Amino acid sequence: MTTTGVSYRRMNADDLPSANGLTQVLRWAHRLEDWQFLHRLGAGFVAQESCSTRAP
């Protein structure tokens, strides 16, 4: 059985490349430098999907 869920946590610097990748896929105007600036300026949150597999 596979279960999935979403957890929320504070954004950290390791998340910035993924945020920038989402920006590129969605064709937003933000650059990596913009994400870095916003991260230094304040606090953000990310939604992270988790998946676990257990034997039935």
Number of C-alpha atoms within 10 A of each C-alpha: 7 9 9 10 10 10 10 10 10 10 15 13 10 8 14 17 13 11 16 19 13 12 16 14 8 9 9 10 8 12 14 16 11 13 18 14 11 12 16 11 9 7 10 11 11 14 12 11 10 10 10 9 9 7 5 5
